Amino acid sequence: MKIALVGYGKMGQAIERQALKRGHSVVLRITSKNRDELTVAALQRADVVIEFTNPEAAFHNVSFCLNAGASVVCGSTGWNAQIPEVEAMANANNSGFLWASNFSVGVNVFFEINSLLAKLLAPHSEYRPTMQEIHHLQKKDAPSGTAISLAEQIIDSNSRYSSWHLGNKTIDDRLAIEALREENVPGTHEIRWESEVDEIAITHTAKNRDGFALGAVLAAEFLNGKQGIFRMKDVLGI
Ligand SMILES: NC(=O)c1ccc[n+]([C@@H]2O[C@H](COP(=O)([O-])OP(=O)(O)OC[C@H]3O[C@@H](n4cnc5c(N)ncnc54)[C@H](OP(=O)(O)O)[C@@H]3O)[C@@H](O)[C@H]2O)c1
C-alpha cells in the first residue's frame, strides 16, 4: 500500500516506521513547511492518506484530500465539532474516512470496558465518576480527544450524566475531566467511580506512541479500497 502522510511530526514519523515494517511505502510527507506539495496530482500516487497534524489544520487537510477523491485515516484531535461535515464530504465524494480519537488496540478495548462500567453503575447513584488524563507538554488540545470519547461513552451509557467539563469535581450531571500536562507522557487516562464505601478505578497507560501508530496503519489497511465512514470498532471487529 502506498501511503501519503499529512503531518510528519512525532506521530507521522512513528506511523512511517510501522508502515515500513508492514511492507508499505510512504509516497508523500507533508509538514507546515511544504504544504504546497499537497496537490491532487500528488494524492493520486497514494492509496490512502494518513493525517496527524493539529486541531487548526485538520479540517482543511482532510477536506482537501476527500474532495480530491482520496480515502483518509485521521488521528488529529481537538476538532470534533467539524467531523460530521467531513464525513458528509467523504460520502459525497465516494471516499473512505476513518477518524479515531485514539488508534491503540488497548484503548479501544478500554473504551468497551468504560462503557460497560458506566452501564453497570447506572442504577447505583452512590457512585460518582471523575476522569483524569495526563499528556506531554506539547499537546495542543485539552482535554484529550480520548478523554472526550471516554466522557461521551459514559454519557451514552449512564443517564445521570449529560455533559462534561474541565475540572476535578463532578457537579450534578456534569462529569469532570482533569487534564494534566507533564514532561514525556504519551497518554494516560483514568476513570474513577467513587462511593462512600469504595472506589473502582480503570486506567490505560500508553508506554510510547507505537500503539497509536500501528493502529493507524491497521486502519489504513482496512480502509484501502473502501467507501464510507468507519471507526476503529470496524477495524478491530469489536
Ligand atoms: N488518534 C490518536 O491515536 C492520536 C495519538 C497521538 C496523537 N494524536 C494527535 O495527532 C496530532 C499530531 O500529533 P503529533 O504528536 O504528531 O504532533 P507534532 O509532533 O506537533 O506533529 C504535527 C505535524 O503536523 C504538521 N503540520 C502542522 N500544521 C500543518 C498544516 N497546516 N498542514 C500540514 N501539516 C501541518 C507539523 O509540521 P511542522 O513540524 O512543520 O510544524 C508536524 O509535521 C495531534 O492532534 C495529536 O493530539 C492522535
The ligand as a Gaussian input file, in Angstrom:
#p B3LYP/6-31G(d) Opt

LIG

0 1
 N       -5.680000       9.472000      17.414000
 C       -4.578000       9.031000      18.042000
 O       -4.387000       7.833000      18.320000
 C       -3.521000      10.046000      18.400000
 C       -2.363000       9.674000      19.087000
 C       -1.385000      10.634000      19.330000
 C       -1.568000      11.931000      18.889000
 N       -2.731000      12.270000      18.251000
 C       -2.976000      13.599000      17.685000
 O       -2.266000      13.663000      16.447000
 C       -1.919000      15.026000      16.161000
 C       -0.418000      15.115000      15.845000
 O        0.332000      14.769000      16.989000
 P        1.945000      14.806000      16.950000
 O        2.356000      14.439000      18.334000
 O        2.468000      14.043000      15.795000
 O        2.198000      16.384000      16.712000
 P        3.520000      17.077000      16.158000
 O        4.730000      16.302000      16.552000
 O        3.411000      18.509000      16.556000
 O        3.389000      16.968000      14.543000
 C        2.443000      17.706000      13.817000
 C        2.823000      17.662000      12.348000
 O        1.822000      18.377000      11.590000
 C        2.487000      19.313000      10.739000
 N        1.602000      20.430000      10.419000
 C        1.262000      21.500000      11.177000
 N        0.416000      22.297000      10.512000
 C        0.229000      21.725000       9.292000
 C       -0.533000      22.063000       8.152000
 N       -1.301000      23.164000       8.119000
 N       -0.521000      21.223000       7.085000
 C        0.237000      20.105000       7.105000
 N        0.994000      19.733000       8.155000
 C        0.976000      20.527000       9.239000
 C        3.708000      19.724000      11.529000
 O        4.651000      20.352000      10.679000
 P        5.831000      21.289000      11.333000
 O        6.691000      20.363000      12.093000
 O        6.456000      21.902000      10.126000
 O        5.103000      22.274000      12.214000
 C        4.162000      18.338000      12.029000
 O        4.807000      17.635000      10.989000
 C       -2.388000      15.832000      17.375000
 O       -3.683000      16.361000      17.120000
 C       -2.469000      14.778000      18.482000
 O       -3.384000      15.116000      19.509000
 C       -3.697000      11.348000      17.999000

